[in-house]
């Protein structure tokens, strides 16, 4: 229960720039993991909204794409 409260507290103080940095860090970790596992694909996460509004947290979307470098295209999951 304490871990959930910490996660909620972190979300309340999360800034848009903090979200961008967290997604970038996630992509780096996943890149290292897929290379070490020898997979022929890479998962990429991207933020597909802006911080134009005060309510950006209600409308933000994080998109996951599967990059298949041998075929030169992305599969998008939303």
Secondary structure as UniProt FT lines:
FT   HELIX           2..13
FT   HELIX           16..37
FT   STRAND          42..47
FT   TURN            54..55
FT   HELIX           56..59
FT   STRAND          62..68
FT   TURN            69..72
FT   STRAND          73..77
//
